[in-house]
Amino acid sequence: MRRKPKTADLYVERIIGASADTLVPHYLMACYAYYVEDDPLISDQLFDHITKRLINELPALTHPHKDLITMDDLIAGTGYALTYPSIVMGAVRDMRGGLQKGTLK
């Protein structure tokens, strides 16, 4: 039997590799899962990678939720005080469902 992954790292790495704008929602989703649900969605290593990329790339991104992320949050390495749009909560739920079912590709 194939083991289900504990985190969505492989899936997220593929998505953020294809489009820098996807760093924004995946950062928000990772923060929500970690700080609100107390159940990480991605590894600490991938979170750090996303954070470092956002420090360098955030000003040039066009994602509509980029203004929810401040450079101070990124430099501090935390998303504890972020405001999360409801779409982030739903996306975390959907990603967890995909992890449980083994359907994240």
Stockholm file with secondary structure:
# STOCKHOLM 1.0

chainA/1-105         MRRKPKTADLYVERIIGASADTLVPHYLMACYAYYVEDDPLISDQLFDHITKRLINELPALTHPHKDLITMDDLIAGTGYALTYPSIVMGAVRDMRGGLQKGTLK
#=GR chainA/1-105 SS CCCCCSSCHHHHHHHHHHCGGGHHHHHHHHHIIIIISSCCSSCHHHHHHHHHHHHHHGGGCCCTTGGGSCHHHHHHTCCTTCCCCHHHHHHHHHHHHHHHHTCCC
#=GC SS_cons         CCCCCSSCHHHHHHHHHHCGGGHHHHHHHHHIIIIISSCCSSCHHHHHHHHHHHHHHGGGCCCTTGGGSCHHHHHHTCCTTCCCCHHHHHHHHHHHHHHHHTCCC
//
